[in-house]
Amino acid sequence: MPRKKKQNYKYPLIEITWDDAEVTNHWETTAETIVTDAMVTTVGFLVKETDTHLVIASTYADDLTNARIQIPKAMVKTRKTI
């Protein structure tokens, strides 16, 4: 089976695994508090990168982007270009 040609996108298509923040919405004692990793995976177009953050969009058209998420680099565990 022939390999597919890699797409040429305006922005790099990346996949990151990162430790997300969590919130609870009920009363609990401090003894009940459990700290766990909340590992998640995000795939999208890297539209901006600073020294401290990545901004990933799910959709773009010309110079417009939509459904963006800004993730602190300190939370990122793995990163690869697709």
PDB file with one MODEL, atoms N, CA, C and O in Angstrom:
MODEL        1
ATOM      1  N   MET A   1       0.842  -1.176   0.000  1.00  0.00           N
ATOM      2  CA  MET A   1       0.000   0.000   0.000  1.00  0.00           C
ATOM      3  C   MET A   1       0.891   1.245   0.000  1.00  0.00           C
ATOM      4  O   MET A   1       1.784   1.343   0.841  1.00  0.00           O
ATOM      5  N   PRO A   2       0.680   2.199  -0.915  1.00  0.00           N
ATOM      6  CA  PRO A   2       1.522   3.392  -0.980  1.00  0.00           C
ATOM      7  C   PRO A   2       1.282   4.310   0.224  1.00  0.00           C
ATOM      8  O   PRO A   2       0.176   4.397   0.757  1.00  0.00           O
ATOM      9  N   ARG A   3       2.369   4.994   0.632  1.00  0.00           N
ATOM     10  CA  ARG A   3       2.253   5.941   1.746  1.00  0.00           C
ATOM     11  C   ARG A   3       1.570   7.213   1.268  1.00  0.00           C
ATOM     12  O   ARG A   3       1.748   7.656   0.134  1.00  0.00           O
ATOM     13  N   LYS A   4       0.780   7.787   2.175  1.00  0.00           N
ATOM     14  CA  LYS A   4       0.118   9.048   1.848  1.00  0.00           C
ATOM     15  C   LYS A   4       1.120  10.188   1.924  1.00  0.00           C
ATOM     16  O   LYS A   4       2.020  10.183   2.764  1.00  0.00           O
ATOM     17  N   LYS A   5       0.960  11.158   1.045  1.00  0.00           N
ATOM     18  CA  LYS A   5       1.813  12.339   1.054  1.00  0.00           C
ATOM     19  C   LYS A   5       1.430  13.216   2.243  1.00  0.00           C
ATOM     20  O   LYS A   5       0.248  13.405   2.530  1.00  0.00           O
ATOM     21  N   LYS A   6       2.441  13.748   2.931  1.00  0.00           N
ATOM     22  CA  LYS A   6       2.201  14.605   4.083  1.00  0.00           C
ATOM     23  C   LYS A   6       1.547  15.911   3.632  1.00  0.00           C
ATOM     24  O   LYS A   6       1.950  16.506   2.633  1.00  0.00           O
ATOM     25  N   GLN A   7       0.534  16.348   4.381  1.00  0.00           N
ATOM     26  CA  GLN A   7      -0.172  17.582   4.061  1.00  0.00           C
ATOM     27  C   GLN A   7       0.717  18.795   4.316  1.00  0.00           C
ATOM     28  O   GLN A   7       1.571  18.774   5.202  1.00  0.00           O
ATOM     29  N   ASN A   8       0.511  19.840   3.542  1.00  0.00           N
ATOM     30  CA  ASN A   8       1.185  21.113   3.773  1.00  0.00           C
ATOM     31  C   ASN A   8       0.168  22.076   4.383  1.00  0.00           C
ATOM     32  O   ASN A   8      -0.693  22.615   3.686  1.00  0.00           O
ATOM     33  N   TYR A   9       0.282  22.280   5.690  1.00  0.00           N
ATOM     34  CA  TYR A   9      -0.614  23.176   6.401  1.00  0.00           C
ATOM     35  C   TYR A   9       0.081  24.504   6.653  1.00  0.00           C
ATOM     36  O   TYR A   9       1.309  24.577   6.655  1.00  0.00           O
ATOM     37  N   LYS A  10      -0.692  25.538   6.862  1.00  0.00           N
ATOM     38  CA  LYS A  10      -0.155  26.857   7.160  1.00  0.00           C
ATOM     39  C   LYS A  10       0.552  26.865   8.521  1.00  0.00           C
ATOM     40  O   LYS A  10       1.547  27.566   8.708  1.00  0.00           O
ATOM     41  N   TYR A  11       0.028  26.081   9.464  1.00  0.00           N
ATOM     42  CA  TYR A  11       0.582  25.999  10.817  1.00  0.00           C
ATOM     43  C   TYR A  11       1.008  24.563  11.091  1.00  0.00           C
ATOM     44  O   TYR A  11       0.427  23.633  10.532  1.00  0.00           O
ATOM     45  N   PRO A  12       2.015  24.366  11.943  1.00  0.00           N
ATOM     46  CA  PRO A  12       2.413  22.995  12.281  1.00  0.00           C
ATOM     47  C   PRO A  12       1.272  22.256  12.979  1.00  0.00           C
ATOM     48  O   PRO A  12       0.613  22.810  13.860  1.00  0.00           O
ATOM     49  N   LEU A  13       1.046  21.019  12.586  1.00  0.00           N
ATOM     50  CA  LEU A  13       0.055  20.164  13.232  1.00  0.00           C
ATOM     51  C   LEU A  13       0.796  19.378  14.312  1.00  0.00           C
ATOM     52  O   LEU A  13       1.722  18.623  14.013  1.00  0.00           O
ATOM     53  N   ILE A  14       0.380  19.560  15.578  1.00  0.00           N
ATOM     54  CA  ILE A  14       1.106  18.931  16.671  1.00  0.00           C
ATOM     55  C   ILE A  14       0.188  18.112  17.564  1.00  0.00           C
ATOM     56  O   ILE A  14      -1.029  18.294  17.572  1.00  0.00           O
ATOM     57  N   GLU A  15       0.796  17.216  18.307  1.00  0.00           N
ATOM     58  CA  GLU A  15       0.111  16.448  19.343  1.00  0.00           C
ATOM     59  C   GLU A  15       0.893  16.639  20.630  1.00  0.00           C
ATOM     60  O   GLU A  15       2.104  16.424  20.670  1.00  0.00           O
ATOM     61  N   ILE A  16       0.192  17.047  21.683  1.00  0.00           N
ATOM     62  CA  ILE A  16       0.848  17.179  22.975  1.00  0.00           C
ATOM     63  C   ILE A  16       0.081  16.371  24.020  1.00  0.00           C
ATOM     64  O   ILE A  16      -1.140  16.228  23.946  1.00  0.00           O
ATOM     65  N   THR A  17       0.810  15.859  24.974  1.00  0.00           N
ATOM     66  CA  THR A  17       0.226  15.248  26.158  1.00  0.00           C
ATOM     67  C   THR A  17       0.594  16.162  27.308  1.00  0.00           C
ATOM     68  O   THR A  17       1.752  16.548  27.468  1.00  0.00           O
ATOM     69  N   TRP A  18      -0.415  16.509  28.115  1.00  0.00           N
ATOM     70  CA  TRP A  18      -0.161  17.474  29.172  1.00  0.00           C
ATOM     71  C   TRP A  18      -1.018  17.186  30.393  1.00  0.00           C
ATOM     72  O   TRP A  18      -2.058  16.532  30.312  1.00  0.00           O
ATOM     73  N   ASP A  19      -0.547  17.698  31.533  1.00  0.00           N
ATOM     74  CA  ASP A  19      -1.214  17.494  32.816  1.00  0.00           C
ATOM     75  C   ASP A  19      -2.182  18.646  33.040  1.00  0.00           C
ATOM     76  O   ASP A  19      -1.772  19.755  33.383  1.00  0.00           O
ATOM     77  N   ASP A  20      -3.456  18.380  32.846  1.00  0.00           N
ATOM     78  CA  ASP A  20      -4.504  19.394  32.918  1.00  0.00           C
ATOM     79  C   ASP A  20      -4.802  19.758  34.373  1.00  0.00           C
ATOM     80  O   ASP A  20      -4.550  18.971  35.286  1.00  0.00           O
ATOM     81  N   ALA A  21      -5.329  20.932  34.568  1.00  0.00           N
ATOM     82  CA  ALA A  21      -5.815  21.337  35.892  1.00  0.00           C
ATOM     83  C   ALA A  21      -7.186  20.706  36.120  1.00  0.00           C
ATOM     84  O   ALA A  21      -7.924  20.443  35.171  1.00  0.00           O
ATOM     85  N   GLU A  22      -7.515  20.469  37.371  1.00  0.00           N
ATOM     86  CA  GLU A  22      -8.817  19.889  37.703  1.00  0.00           C
ATOM     87  C   GLU A  22      -9.522  20.745  38.740  1.00  0.00           C
ATOM     88  O   GLU A  22      -8.893  21.509  39.472  1.00  0.00           O
ATOM     89  N   VAL A  23     -10.825  20.605  38.787  1.00  0.00           N
ATOM     90  CA  VAL A  23     -11.629  21.313  39.770  1.00  0.00           C
ATOM     91  C   VAL A  23     -12.681  20.350  40.321  1.00  0.00           C
ATOM     92  O   VAL A  23     -13.190  19.489  39.604  1.00  0.00           O
ATOM     93  N   THR A  24     -12.993  20.511  41.597  1.00  0.00           N
ATOM     94  CA  THR A  24     -14.122  19.783  42.175  1.00  0.00           C
ATOM     95  C   THR A  24     -15.208  20.800  42.492  1.00  0.00           C
ATOM     96  O   THR A  24     -14.923  21.978  42.709  1.00  0.00           O
ATOM     97  N   ASN A  25     -16.427  20.349  42.516  1.00  0.00           N
ATOM     98  CA  ASN A  25     -17.532  21.284  42.753  1.00  0.00           C
ATOM     99  C   ASN A  25     -18.425  20.821  43.903  1.00  0.00           C
ATOM    100  O   ASN A  25     -19.642  21.008  43.871  1.00  0.00           O
ATOM    101  N   HIS A  26     -17.816  20.224  44.904  1.00  0.00           N
ATOM    102  CA  HIS A  26     -18.587  19.815  46.071  1.00  0.00           C
ATOM    103  C   HIS A  26     -17.732  19.960  47.332  1.00  0.00           C
ATOM    104  O   HIS A  26     -16.508  20.063  47.252  1.00  0.00           O
ATOM    105  N   TRP A  27     -18.378  19.967  48.478  1.00  0.00           N
ATOM    106  CA  TRP A  27     -17.663  20.073  49.740  1.00  0.00           C
ATOM    107  C   TRP A  27     -17.002  18.746  50.064  1.00  0.00           C
ATOM    108  O   TRP A  27     -17.595  17.683  49.879  1.00  0.00           O
ATOM    109  N   GLU A  28     -15.765  18.816  50.550  1.00  0.00           N
ATOM    110  CA  GLU A  28     -15.065  17.612  50.979  1.00  0.00           C
ATOM    111  C   GLU A  28     -14.053  17.992  52.052  1.00  0.00           C
ATOM    112  O   GLU A  28     -13.601  19.136  52.110  1.00  0.00           O
ATOM    113  N   THR A  29     -13.707  17.052  52.882  1.00  0.00           N
ATOM    114  CA  THR A  29     -12.700  17.314  53.909  1.00  0.00           C
ATOM    115  C   THR A  29     -11.317  17.260  53.274  1.00  0.00           C
ATOM    116  O   THR A  29     -11.138  16.683  52.201  1.00  0.00           O
ATOM    117  N   THR A  30     -10.353  17.858  53.936  1.00  0.00           N
ATOM    118  CA  THR A  30      -8.996  17.808  53.402  1.00  0.00           C
ATOM    119  C   THR A  30      -8.461  16.384  53.397  1.00  0.00           C
ATOM    120  O   THR A  30      -7.604  16.056  52.577  1.00  0.00           O
ATOM    121  N   ALA A  31      -8.944  15.535  54.289  1.00  0.00           N
ATOM    122  CA  ALA A  31      -8.524  14.131  54.312  1.00  0.00           C
ATOM    123  C   ALA A  31      -8.997  13.388  53.069  1.00  0.00           C
ATOM    124  O   ALA A  31      -8.380  12.407  52.654  1.00  0.00           O
ATOM    125  N   GLU A  32     -10.088  13.854  52.478  1.00  0.00           N
ATOM    126  CA  GLU A  32     -10.626  13.219  51.266  1.00  0.00           C
ATOM    127  C   GLU A  32      -9.927  13.681  49.990  1.00  0.00           C
ATOM    128  O   GLU A  32     -10.147  13.117  48.918  1.00  0.00           O
ATOM    129  N   THR A  33      -9.097  14.695  50.105  1.00  0.00           N
ATOM    130  CA  THR A  33      -8.432  15.267  48.936  1.00  0.00           C
ATOM    131  C   THR A  33      -7.407  14.283  48.370  1.00  0.00           C
ATOM    132  O   THR A  33      -6.485  13.854  49.063  1.00  0.00           O
ATOM    133  N   ILE A  34      -7.589  13.944  47.113  1.00  0.00           N
ATOM    134  CA  ILE A  34      -6.679  13.045  46.413  1.00  0.00           C
ATOM    135  C   ILE A  34      -6.054  13.820  45.258  1.00  0.00           C
ATOM    136  O   ILE A  34      -6.761  14.418  44.447  1.00  0.00           O
ATOM    137  N   VAL A  35      -4.747  13.806  45.189  1.00  0.00           N
ATOM    138  CA  VAL A  35      -4.042  14.497  44.110  1.00  0.00           C
ATOM    139  C   VAL A  35      -3.586  13.453  43.096  1.00  0.00           C
ATOM    140  O   VAL A  35      -2.824  12.543  43.423  1.00  0.00           O
ATOM    141  N   THR A  36      -4.064  13.597  41.861  1.00  0.00           N
ATOM    142  CA  THR A  36      -3.680  12.684  40.782  1.00  0.00           C
ATOM    143  C   THR A  36      -3.366  13.502  39.534  1.00  0.00           C
ATOM    144  O   THR A  36      -3.791  14.650  39.400  1.00  0.00           O
ATOM    145  N   ASP A  37      -2.622  12.893  38.636  1.00  0.00           N
ATOM    146  CA  ASP A  37      -2.384  13.519  37.340  1.00  0.00           C
ATOM    147  C   ASP A  37      -3.670  13.471  36.525  1.00  0.00           C
ATOM    148  O   ASP A  37      -4.455  12.529  36.635  1.00  0.00           O
ATOM    149  N   ALA A  38      -3.870  14.477  35.724  1.00  0.00           N
ATOM    150  CA  ALA A  38      -5.017  14.530  34.815  1.00  0.00           C
ATOM    151  C   ALA A  38      -4.472  14.620  33.393  1.00  0.00           C
ATOM    152  O   ALA A  38      -4.647  15.628  32.709  1.00  0.00           O
ATOM    153  N   MET A  39      -3.810  13.550  32.963  1.00  0.00           N
ATOM    154  CA  MET A  39      -3.145  13.555  31.664  1.00  0.00           C
ATOM    155  C   MET A  39      -4.167  13.556  30.525  1.00  0.00           C
ATOM    156  O   MET A  39      -5.088  12.740  30.498  1.00  0.00           O
ATOM    157  N   VAL A  40      -3.987  14.477  29.599  1.00  0.00           N
ATOM    158  CA  VAL A  40      -4.857  14.609  28.436  1.00  0.00           C
ATOM    159  C   VAL A  40      -4.000  14.777  27.184  1.00  0.00           C
ATOM    160  O   VAL A  40      -2.823  15.126  27.268  1.00  0.00           O
ATOM    161  N   THR A  41      -4.599  14.526  26.037  1.00  0.00           N
ATOM    162  CA  THR A  41      -3.916  14.695  24.755  1.00  0.00           C
ATOM    163  C   THR A  41      -4.677  15.710  23.919  1.00  0.00           C
ATOM    164  O   THR A  41      -5.902  15.649  23.810  1.00  0.00           O
ATOM    165  N   THR A  42      -3.944  16.640  23.331  1.00  0.00           N
ATOM    166  CA  THR A  42      -4.521  17.646  22.447  1.00  0.00           C
ATOM    167  C   THR A  42      -3.805  17.576  21.104  1.00  0.00           C
ATOM    168  O   THR A  42      -2.578  17.506  21.042  1.00  0.00           O
ATOM    169  N   VAL A  43      -4.594  17.596  20.026  1.00  0.00           N
ATOM    170  CA  VAL A  43      -4.063  17.623  18.660  1.00  0.00           C
ATOM    171  C   VAL A  43      -4.633  18.848  17.968  1.00  0.00           C
ATOM    172  O   VAL A  43      -5.839  19.089  18.015  1.00  0.00           O
ATOM    173  N   GLY A  44      -3.760  19.630  17.319  1.00  0.00           N
ATOM    174  CA  GLY A  44      -4.247  20.802  16.612  1.00  0.00           C
ATOM    175  C   GLY A  44      -3.116  21.564  15.964  1.00  0.00           C
ATOM    176  O   GLY A  44      -1.978  21.100  15.891  1.00  0.00           O
ATOM    177  N   PHE A  45      -3.464  22.751  15.495  1.00  0.00           N
ATOM    178  CA  PHE A  45      -2.514  23.597  14.780  1.00  0.00           C
ATOM    179  C   PHE A  45      -1.856  24.568  15.757  1.00  0.00           C
ATOM    180  O   PHE A  45      -2.537  25.312  16.462  1.00  0.00           O
ATOM    181  N   LEU A  46      -0.533  24.551  15.787  1.00  0.00           N
ATOM    182  CA  LEU A  46       0.219  25.444  16.662  1.00  0.00           C
ATOM    183  C   LEU A  46       0.256  26.828  16.013  1.00  0.00           C
ATOM    184  O   LEU A  46       1.028  27.067  15.084  1.00  0.00           O
ATOM    185  N   VAL A  47      -0.586  27.737  16.512  1.00  0.00           N
ATOM    186  CA  VAL A  47      -0.705  29.063  15.894  1.00  0.00           C
ATOM    187  C   VAL A  47       0.165  30.111  16.570  1.00  0.00           C
ATOM    188  O   VAL A  47       0.428  31.164  15.990  1.00  0.00           O
ATOM    189  N   LYS A  48       0.618  29.832  17.802  1.00  0.00           N
ATOM    190  CA  LYS A  48       1.516  30.764  18.478  1.00  0.00           C
ATOM    191  C   LYS A  48       2.263  30.013  19.565  1.00  0.00           C
ATOM    192  O   LYS A  48       1.713  29.141  20.238  1.00  0.00           O
ATOM    193  N   GLU A  49       3.536  30.377  19.719  1.00  0.00           N
ATOM    194  CA  GLU A  49       4.357  29.820  20.788  1.00  0.00           C
ATOM    195  C   GLU A  49       5.178  30.939  21.393  1.00  0.00           C
ATOM    196  O   GLU A  49       5.815  31.717  20.684  1.00  0.00           O
ATOM    197  N   THR A  50       5.154  31.010  22.726  1.00  0.00           N
ATOM    198  CA  THR A  50       5.988  31.963  23.449  1.00  0.00           C
ATOM    199  C   THR A  50       6.954  31.164  24.317  1.00  0.00           C
ATOM    200  O   THR A  50       6.975  29.934  24.257  1.00  0.00           O
ATOM    201  N   ASP A  51       7.738  31.846  25.107  1.00  0.00           N
ATOM    202  CA  ASP A  51       8.656  31.156  26.016  1.00  0.00           C
ATOM    203  C   ASP A  51       7.904  30.310  27.039  1.00  0.00           C
ATOM    204  O   ASP A  51       8.444  29.335  27.561  1.00  0.00           O
ATOM    205  N   THR A  52       6.659  30.686  27.324  1.00  0.00           N
ATOM    206  CA  THR A  52       5.921  30.034  28.409  1.00  0.00           C
ATOM    207  C   THR A  52       4.648  29.311  27.997  1.00  0.00           C
ATOM    208  O   THR A  52       4.126  28.517  28.779  1.00  0.00           O
ATOM    209  N   HIS A  53       4.127  29.557  26.792  1.00  0.00           N
ATOM    210  CA  HIS A  53       2.832  28.990  26.408  1.00  0.00           C
ATOM    211  C   HIS A  53       2.805  28.501  24.953  1.00  0.00           C
ATOM    212  O   HIS A  53       3.568  28.953  24.100  1.00  0.00           O
ATOM    213  N   LEU A  54       1.889  27.555  24.717  1.00  0.00           N
ATOM    214  CA  LEU A  54       1.520  27.121  23.367  1.00  0.00           C
ATOM    215  C   LEU A  54       0.069  27.511  23.140  1.00  0.00           C
ATOM    216  O   LEU A  54      -0.759  27.367  24.039  1.00  0.00           O
ATOM    217  N   VAL A  55      -0.247  28.004  21.946  1.00  0.00           N
ATOM    218  CA  VAL A  55      -1.635  28.268  21.573  1.00  0.00           C
ATOM    219  C   VAL A  55      -1.950  27.353  20.397  1.00  0.00           C
ATOM    220  O   VAL A  55      -1.330  27.440  19.337  1.00  0.00           O
ATOM    221  N   ILE A  56      -2.935  26.468  20.606  1.00  0.00           N
ATOM    222  CA  ILE A  56      -3.300  25.451  19.621  1.00  0.00           C
ATOM    223  C   ILE A  56      -4.741  25.691  19.189  1.00  0.00           C
ATOM    224  O   ILE A  56      -5.631  25.861  20.022  1.00  0.00           O
ATOM    225  N   ALA A  57      -4.958  25.701  17.880  1.00  0.00           N
ATOM    226  CA  ALA A  57      -6.303  25.896  17.329  1.00  0.00           C
ATOM    227  C   ALA A  57      -6.760  24.625  16.628  1.00  0.00           C
ATOM    228  O   ALA A  57      -5.952  23.894  16.055  1.00  0.00           O
ATOM    229  N   SER A  58      -8.057  24.372  16.679  1.00  0.00           N
ATOM    230  CA  SER A  58      -8.581  23.199  15.979  1.00  0.00           C
ATOM    231  C   SER A  58      -8.858  23.497  14.506  1.00  0.00           C
ATOM    232  O   SER A  58      -8.890  22.586  13.679  1.00  0.00           O
ATOM    233  N   THR A  59      -9.057  24.776  14.182  1.00  0.00           N
ATOM    234  CA  THR A  59      -9.488  25.156  12.837  1.00  0.00           C
ATOM    235  C   THR A  59      -8.840  26.475  12.435  1.00  0.00           C
ATOM    236  O   THR A  59      -8.646  27.355  13.274  1.00  0.00           O
ATOM    237  N   TYR A  60      -8.503  26.613  11.153  1.00  0.00           N
ATOM    238  CA  TYR A  60      -8.054  27.907  10.656  1.00  0.00           C
ATOM    239  C   TYR A  60      -8.577  28.132   9.247  1.00  0.00           C
ATOM    240  O   TYR A  60      -8.867  27.190   8.509  1.00  0.00           O
ATOM    241  N   ALA A  61      -8.690  29.410   8.894  1.00  0.00           N
ATOM    242  CA  ALA A  61      -9.060  29.839   7.545  1.00  0.00           C
ATOM    243  C   ALA A  61      -8.342  31.156   7.312  1.00  0.00           C
ATOM    244  O   ALA A  61      -8.598  32.141   8.004  1.00  0.00           O
ATOM    245  N   ASP A  62      -7.447  31.172   6.342  1.00  0.00           N
ATOM    246  CA  ASP A  62      -6.609  32.349   6.091  1.00  0.00           C
ATOM    247  C   ASP A  62      -5.888  32.720   7.390  1.00  0.00           C
ATOM    248  O   ASP A  62      -5.153  31.901   7.941  1.00  0.00           O
ATOM    249  N   ASP A  63      -6.092  33.947   7.886  1.00  0.00           N
ATOM    250  CA  ASP A  63      -5.442  34.375   9.127  1.00  0.00           C
ATOM    251  C   ASP A  63      -6.357  34.265  10.343  1.00  0.00           C
ATOM    252  O   ASP A  63      -6.025  34.773  11.414  1.00  0.00           O
ATOM    253  N   LEU A  64      -7.498  33.610  10.190  1.00  0.00           N
ATOM    254  CA  LEU A  64      -8.435  33.428  11.300  1.00  0.00           C
ATOM    255  C   LEU A  64      -8.267  32.034  11.896  1.00  0.00           C
ATOM    256  O   LEU A  64      -8.034  31.063  11.176  1.00  0.00           O
ATOM    257  N   THR A  65      -8.388  31.947  13.225  1.00  0.00           N
ATOM    258  CA  THR A  65      -8.348  30.652  13.897  1.00  0.00           C
ATOM    259  C   THR A  65      -9.527  30.552  14.850  1.00  0.00           C
ATOM    260  O   THR A  65     -10.086  31.562  15.278  1.00  0.00           O
ATOM    261  N   ASN A  66      -9.898  29.310  15.177  1.00  0.00           N
ATOM    262  CA  ASN A  66     -11.061  29.077  16.026  1.00  0.00           C
ATOM    263  C   ASN A  66     -10.770  27.930  16.975  1.00  0.00           C
ATOM    264  O   ASN A  66      -9.888  27.110  16.722  1.00  0.00           O
ATOM    265  N   ALA A  67     -11.519  27.878  18.071  1.00  0.00           N
ATOM    266  CA  ALA A  67     -11.413  26.815  19.074  1.00  0.00           C
ATOM    267  C   ALA A  67      -9.977  26.668  19.550  1.00  0.00           C
ATOM    268  O   ALA A  67      -9.380  25.595  19.462  1.00  0.00           O
ATOM    269  N   ARG A  68      -9.433  27.777  20.060  1.00  0.00           N
ATOM    270  CA  ARG A  68      -8.043  27.802  20.522  1.00  0.00           C
ATOM    271  C   ARG A  68      -7.955  27.454  21.998  1.00  0.00           C
ATOM    272  O   ARG A  68      -8.866  27.731  22.778  1.00  0.00           O
ATOM    273  N   ILE A  69      -6.850  26.847  22.357  1.00  0.00           N
ATOM    274  CA  ILE A  69      -6.541  26.577  23.753  1.00  0.00           C
ATOM    275  C   ILE A  69      -5.118  27.046  24.014  1.00  0.00           C
ATOM    276  O   ILE A  69      -4.209  26.786  23.226  1.00  0.00           O
ATOM    277  N   GLN A  70      -4.942  27.741  25.132  1.00  0.00           N
ATOM    278  CA  GLN A  70      -3.618  28.228  25.534  1.00  0.00           C
ATOM    279  C   GLN A  70      -3.147  27.353  26.684  1.00  0.00           C
ATOM    280  O   GLN A  70      -3.799  27.284  27.726  1.00  0.00           O
ATOM    281  N   ILE A  71      -2.018  26.688  26.496  1.00  0.00           N
ATOM    282  CA  ILE A  71      -1.523  25.722  27.479  1.00  0.00           C
ATOM    283  C   ILE A  71      -0.141  26.161  27.959  1.00  0.00           C
ATOM    284  O   ILE A  71       0.749  26.394  27.141  1.00  0.00           O
ATOM    285  N   PRO A  72       0.048  26.275  29.266  1.00  0.00           N
ATOM    286  CA  PRO A  72       1.378  26.584  29.785  1.00  0.00           C
ATOM    287  C   PRO A  72       2.354  25.452  29.448  1.00  0.00           C
ATOM    288  O   PRO A  72       2.030  24.277  29.621  1.00  0.00           O
ATOM    289  N   LYS A  73       3.539  25.806  28.973  1.00  0.00           N
ATOM    290  CA  LYS A  73       4.533  24.792  28.611  1.00  0.00           C
ATOM    291  C   LYS A  73       4.940  23.935  29.803  1.00  0.00           C
ATOM    292  O   LYS A  73       5.315  22.776  29.630  1.00  0.00           O
ATOM    293  N   ALA A  74       4.871  24.485  30.997  1.00  0.00           N
ATOM    294  CA  ALA A  74       5.246  23.725  32.187  1.00  0.00           C
ATOM    295  C   ALA A  74       4.331  22.521  32.409  1.00  0.00           C
ATOM    296  O   ALA A  74       4.703  21.587  33.119  1.00  0.00           O
ATOM    297  N   MET A  75       3.132  22.533  31.805  1.00  0.00           N
ATOM    298  CA  MET A  75       2.195  21.425  31.944  1.00  0.00           C
ATOM    299  C   MET A  75       2.404  20.353  30.868  1.00  0.00           C
ATOM    300  O   MET A  75       1.877  19.247  30.992  1.00  0.00           O
ATOM    301  N   VAL A  76       3.158  20.664  29.826  1.00  0.00           N
ATOM    302  CA  VAL A  76       3.339  19.753  28.693  1.00  0.00           C
ATOM    303  C   VAL A  76       4.368  18.679  29.048  1.00  0.00           C
ATOM    304  O   VAL A  76       5.474  18.979  29.497  1.00  0.00           O
ATOM    305  N   LYS A  77       3.976  17.421  28.834  1.00  0.00           N
ATOM    306  CA  LYS A  77       4.857  16.285  29.115  1.00  0.00           C
ATOM    307  C   LYS A  77       5.514  15.740  27.843  1.00  0.00           C
ATOM    308  O   LYS A  77       6.695  15.390  27.858  1.00  0.00           O
ATOM    309  N   THR A  78       4.752  15.665  26.735  1.00  0.00           N
ATOM    310  CA  THR A  78       5.305  15.222  25.457  1.00  0.00           C
ATOM    311  C   THR A  78       4.761  16.110  24.344  1.00  0.00           C
ATOM    312  O   THR A  78       3.672  16.677  24.444  1.00  0.00           O
ATOM    313  N   ARG A  79       5.549  16.208  23.289  1.00  0.00           N
ATOM    314  CA  ARG A  79       5.153  17.030  22.143  1.00  0.00           C
ATOM    315  C   ARG A  79       5.767  16.432  20.891  1.00  0.00           C
ATOM    316  O   ARG A  79       6.949  16.087  20.866  1.00  0.00           O
ATOM    317  N   LYS A  80       4.933  16.311  19.832  1.00  0.00           N
ATOM    318  CA  LYS A  80       5.471  15.849  18.556  1.00  0.00           C
ATOM    319  C   LYS A  80       4.721  16.519  17.411  1.00  0.00           C
ATOM    320  O   LYS A  80       3.533  16.823  17.515  1.00  0.00           O
ATOM    321  N   THR A  81       5.439  16.738  16.329  1.00  0.00           N
ATOM    322  CA  THR A  81       4.837  17.267  15.115  1.00  0.00           C
ATOM    323  C   THR A  81       4.320  16.088  14.307  1.00  0.00           C
ATOM    324  O   THR A  81       5.008  15.082  14.135  1.00  0.00           O
ATOM    325  N   ILE A  82       3.102  16.230  13.818  1.00  0.00           N
ATOM    326  CA  ILE A  82       2.463  15.144  13.058  1.00  0.00           C
ATOM    327  C   ILE A  82       2.715  15.349  11.568  1.00  0.00           C
ATOM    328  O   ILE A  82       2.264  14.548  10.750  1.00  0.00           O
TER     329      ILE A  82
ENDMDL
END
